[in-house]
Amino acid sequence: MLTIGKPEASQTAADGGDHRPQVAVAERDGVLACVLSGIWTTRTVALIDADMRQIQERRGFRQLALDLSRIEKMDTAGAWLIDRLVRANKNNGIDVKVEGRSAAADILLDAVGEAVRGGGDSSDKPGPNVVIRMLEAIGRRVYETRDDFLQAMNILGATIRGAQMKLGRGHAVNPAAIFNQIDRMGVGAIPVVVLMSAIVGAIVAQQGAFQLSYFGADIFVVDLIGVLVLRELGVLMTAIMIAGRSGSAITAEIGSMKMREEVDALTVIGLNPIGVLVFPRLVALVIALPCLTILANFAALGGGMATAWFYSDIPPAAFIDRLRVAIDVSTIFAGLIKAPFMALIIGTIGSVEGLKVGGSAESLGRQVTASVVKSIFVVIILDGMFAMFYAAIDF
C-alpha cells in the first residue's frame, strides 16, 4: 500500500483525534468548491465515503474545484476515492480542477487513475482498422510458424542422432518404452482404423458403381477402388485418424508433464526430455503407421469388394482378377512410402505443441486442439506434394 504524508498521523486518526477526513463544500456561480482535509487512508476513508458519494451525485454546477492542500496523509484507498469523484464528474461533462496537491500526491493519483482505467485513456482511442489487424495476425502467425519449425527441427535432429537419454551423450535405446508406445498407438488403433477404412472403401465403391453404371462400365469400379485406396485414401485416412487419436494423446501427455514440471525434473536429474518423452513416441509412430496403413488398405479393399458384390454383382473372384490388372507394385508402394513421413509430422507436431503448454488447463486444451488441426493440415499438404512429385517422376 503506497502512502504519502505524516507516518504518525494514521495512529492519531485511529485513536479518534481531530484528523478524520472531512470535505468542506461551497457552491458559487456554478462552481462547486470542495476542500479536503484530514487523513485519507484505508482506516479512515469509510468515514467519508458517504459524503463523497453525495457530492458525486450532486448536479447543477458546471465546474468542480478540489483543494487537496489540507490533506495530511493519503494512501491508495484515499486516492481511489478522489479519483472516483473526478472520473464520475468528467463522465457527466463537468470540468474538474484539482489544486493544492503535492508532487507525491500527484504521482499517487496518476498511478491510481491509470490502474483504474486499465492503462490510461487508450480505450477512447480508435483501434486499428481491419486491414491492420489482419496483417498483424498474419505476421504473428508467421513468427509462430518459424518458432514451431525451429523447435520441430530440434526434435527431429535429436531423434536422428539417437535416443540421447543422457544430456550431451548418446545412450542405448529403451525397447520397452518403444514397444509400449507401439501397443498404445498401433495395436490400440486397429479397430477404429479397420472400421473407418472399410466404411470409406464401401462408400467409394457404391458411388463409383452408381456413376459408372450409366456407361455400362461397372467393372472399372475395381480400378477406381484399387488405385484410390492404395495410392491416396488408405494412408491419408489412417494418418488423419492417428493425428486425431495419437497426436492429441502425445500433446496431452507431454503437456500434462510440462504442467506438473516433470519435464523440468528430467532435466534436473540429467536426462534429456526429448530422448525420454519424444523419441519413443516418434519411433513407435514410424513403425505403427505403415503397418496400420497396410491393414487399412486391406479393410478398404474388403469393404469395396463387398459393396461391389452386393451392389454391382461383381463376385470376389472377378474383383480380385480385375484388381491384379489395375494395380502393380508401384501403386502399393506409392501409398506406403508416405506413411513414415506422415508419422514423423504427427509425432513432431504433437511433441512441439505439448512442450508449449503453460501452467493452466486452458493452455493444455488449446495446444491439444492446435496439435490435431496442424497435424491434419500438414498431412494433407504433404499428401498433395507427394502426388505432384509422383506425377513429375511418372511413378
SETORTOR-762601 format. One record per residue (C-alpha): x, y, z. Coordinates in steps of 0.5 Angstrom, whole numbers, padded with zeros to 4 digits, always signed. Each point is the difference from the previous one (the first is absolute). Example, Ala and Ser with C-alpha at 12.3 -4.5 7.8 and 13.67 -1.06 7.14 Angstrom:
BEGIN
+0025-0009+0016;+0002+0007-0002;
! end
This chain:
BEGIN
+0000+0000+0000;+0003+0007-0002;-0001+0005+0005;+0002+0007+0000;+0000+0005+0006;+0002+0000+0007;+0001-0007+0003;-0002+0001+0007;-0007+0003-0003;-0003-0006-0001;+0000-0002+0007;-0003+0006+0002;-0006-0001-0004;-0001-0007+0002;+0000+0003+0007;-0006+0004-0001;+0004+0007-0001;-0001+0006-0004;+0003-0003-0006;-0006-0003-0003;-0001+0001-0008;-0005+0006-0001;-0003+0003-0006;-0002+0008+0000;-0005+0001-0006;-0002+0007-0002;-0003+0002-0007;+0000+0007-0003;-0001+0002-0007;-0001-0007-0003;+0007-0002+0003;+0000-0006+0006;+0006+0001+0004;+0002-0006+0005;+0005+0001+0005;+0003-0007+0002;+0004+0000+0007;+0002-0006+0005;+0003-0006-0001;-0003-0004-0006;+0003-0007+0001;-0003-0007+0000;-0002+0000+0007;-0004+0007-0001;-0003+0000-0007;-0006-0004+0003;-0002+0006+0004;+0000+0005-0006;-0003-0005-0006;-0007+0002+0001;+0002+0008+0000;+0004-0002-0007;-0006-0003-0003;-0005+0005+0002;+0005+0005-0004;+0001-0005-0006;-0008+0000-0001;-0001+0008+0001;-0002+0003-0006;-0001+0008-0002;+0007+0002-0001;+0005+0001-0006;+0007-0001+0004;+0003-0004+0006;+0005+0003+0003;+0004-0004+0005;+0005+0002+0005;+0005-0005+0003;+0005+0004+0003;-0003-0001+0007;+0000-0008+0000;+0005-0002+0005;+0001-0007-0002;-0002-0004-0006;+0001-0007-0003;-0003-0004-0006;-0007-0001+0003;-0001+0007+0001;+0003+0002-0007;-0005-0005-0003;-0006+0004+0004;+0002+0006-0003;+0002-0003-0007;-0007-0003+0000;-0003+0007+0001;+0004+0003-0005;-0002-0005-0005;-0007+0000+0001;-0001+0007-0001;+0004+0000-0006;-0004-0005-0003;-0006+0005+0001;+0003+0005-0004;+0002+0004+0006;+0007+0004+0000;+0004-0002+0006;+0006+0004+0003;+0005-0003+0005;+0004+0004+0004;+0005+0000+0006;+0003-0007-0001;+0007-0001+0002;+0005-0004-0005;-0001-0006+0004;-0008+0000+0000;+0000+0002-0008;+0004-0007-0001;-0004-0004+0004;-0007+0003-0003;+0003-0001-0007;+0002-0007+0002;-0007-0002+0003;-0003+0003-0006;+0004-0004-0005;-0001-0006+0003;-0008+0001+0001;+0000+0002-0008;+0004-0006-0002;+0006+0004-0003;-0003+0007-0001;-0004+0002-0005;+0001-0005-0005;-0007-0002+0000;-0002+0006-0003;+0005+0000-0006;-0003-0004-0006;+0003-0007-0001;+0004-0001-0007;-0005-0002-0006;-0001-0007-0002;+0006+0000-0005;+0005+0002+0005;-0003-0005+0005;+0000-0006-0006;+0007+0002-0002;+0002+0000+0008;-0003-0007+0001;+0004-0003-0007;+0006+0003+0003;-0001-0003+0007;-0001-0007-0004;+0006+0000-0004;+0004+0001+0006;-0003-0005+0004;+0001-0005-0006;+0007+0002+0000;+0001-0002+0007;-0004-0006-0001;+0004-0002-0006;+0007+0001+0004;-0003-0004+0006;-0002-0006-0004;+0007+0000-0004;+0003+0000+0007;-0004-0006+0002;+0001-0004-0007;+0007+0002+0001;+0001-0003+0007;-0005-0006-0003;+0005-0002-0006;+0006+0001+0005;-0003-0006+0004;-0004+0000+0007;+0005+0005+0004;-0002-0003+0006;+0005+0004+0004;+0002+0007-0002;+0006+0001-0004;+0001-0007-0002;-0004-0006-0003;-0003-0006+0004;-0003-0006-0002;-0007+0000-0003;-0005-0002+0005;-0004-0006-0004;-0005-0001+0006;-0003+0008-0001;+0000-0001-0008;-0004-0007+0001;-0005+0003+0005;-0001+0006-0005;-0001-0004-0006;-0005-0004+0004;-0004+0006+0002;+0001+0004-0006;+0000-0006-0005;-0004-0006+0003;-0005+0004+0003;-0002+0004-0006;-0001-0006-0004;-0008-0001+0001;-0001+0007-0002;+0005+0000-0006;-0003-0006-0003;-0007+0002+0001;+0000+0007-0003;+0004-0003-0006;-0005-0005-0001;-0005+0005+0000;+0003+0005-0004;+0002-0005-0005;-0007-0003-0001;-0002+0008-0001;+0005+0001-0005;-0003-0007-0004;-0007+0002+0001;+0001+0007-0003;+0005-0003-0006;-0005-0005-0002;-0006+0004+0000;+0003+0005-0004;+0004-0005-0005;-0007-0004-0001;-0002+0006-0004;+0005-0002-0005;+0000-0008+0001;+0007+0000+0003;-0002-0003+0007;+0007-0004+0000;+0004+0006+0000;-0002+0002+0007;+0005-0005+0002;+0006+0004-0004;-0003+0006+0004;+0000-0003+0007;+0007-0003-0001;+0003+0006-0003;-0003+0005+0005;+0000-0004+0006;+0008-0003-0001;+0003+0007-0002;-0004+0005+0004;-0006-0002+0004;+0003-0005+0004;+0006+0003+0003;-0004+0007+0000;-0006-0002+0004;+0005-0004+0005;+0004+0006+0001;-0006+0004+0002;-0002-0005+0005;+0006-0001+0003;+0001+0008+0000;-0006+0001+0004;+0001-0006+0004;+0007-0001+0002;+0002+0007-0002;-0004+0003+0005;+0002-0005+0005;+0007+0002-0001;-0001+0007+0001;-0005-0001+0007;+0005-0005+0003;+0006+0005-0001;-0004+0006+0001;-0002-0003+0007;+0007-0002+0002;+0002+0007-0002;-0005+0003+0004;+0002-0004+0006;+0007+0002-0001;+0002-0008-0001;+0004+0003-0007;+0004+0004+0005;+0001-0005+0004;+0003-0005-0005;+0005+0006-0002;+0002+0001+0007;+0002-0007+0001;+0004+0000-0006;-0005-0003-0005;-0002+0003-0007;-0007+0000+0000;+0000-0001-0008;+0003-0006+0001;-0004-0003+0006;-0007+0003-0003;+0000+0001-0007;+0005-0005-0003;-0004-0006+0002;-0006+0003-0003;+0003+0002-0007;+0003-0007-0001;-0007-0003+0002;-0004+0004-0005;+0005-0001-0005;-0001-0008+0001;-0007+0000+0001;-0003+0005-0005;+0003-0004-0006;-0003-0007+0003;-0007+0004+0001;+0000+0002-0007;+0001-0007-0002;-0006-0002+0004;-0004+0006-0002;+0002-0002-0008;-0003-0007+0001;-0006+0003+0004;-0002+0005-0005;+0001-0005-0006;-0004-0005+0004;-0006+0005+0001;+0001+0002-0007;-0001-0008-0002;-0006-0001+0004;-0003+0006-0003;+0001-0002-0007;-0002-0007+0001;-0007+0003+0003;-0001+0006-0004;+0003-0002-0007;+0000-0007+0000;+0008-0001+0000;+0002-0006+0003;+0006+0000+0005;+0004-0004-0005;-0002+0004-0006;+0002+0006+0004;+0007-0003+0002;+0002-0002-0007;-0002+0008-0002;+0004+0002+0006;+0006-0003-0003;+0000+0003-0007;-0002+0007+0003;+0006+0001+0005;+0007-0002+0001;+0006+0000+0005;+0001+0008-0001;-0008+0001+0002;+0001-0003+0006;+0007+0003+0002;-0003+0007-0002;-0004+0000+0006;+0005-0004+0005;+0005+0005-0002;-0004+0006+0003;-0001-0004+0007;+0007+0001+0003;+0000+0008-0002;-0007+0001+0003;+0001-0004+0006;+0006+0005+0002;-0004+0006-0002;-0006-0002+0005;+0005-0002+0006;+0005+0006-0001;-0006+0005+0000;-0004-0004+0006;+0007+0001+0004;+0001+0007-0002;-0007+0002+0002;+0001-0004+0006;+0006+0004+0002;-0003+0006-0001;-0005-0001+0005;-0001+0005+0006;-0002-0001+0007;-0007+0000-0001;-0006-0005-0002;-0002+0005-0005;+0007+0000-0003;+0000-0007-0001;-0007-0001-0003;+0003+0006-0005;+0006-0004-0002;-0003-0006-0001;-0005+0003-0005;+0005+0003-0003;+0004-0006-0001;-0006-0004-0003;-0001+0006-0005;+0007+0001-0002;+0002-0008-0001;-0006-0001-0004;+0001+0006-0004;+0007-0001-0002;-0001-0007-0001;-0005+0002-0006;+0005+0005-0002;+0006-0006+0000;-0005-0005-0004;-0001+0005-0005;+0007+0002-0001;+0001-0008-0001;-0005+0000-0005;+0003+0005-0004;+0007-0003+0001;-0002-0007-0003;-0003+0004-0006;+0006+0003-0001;+0004-0006+0000;-0005-0004-0003;-0001-0005+0006;
! end
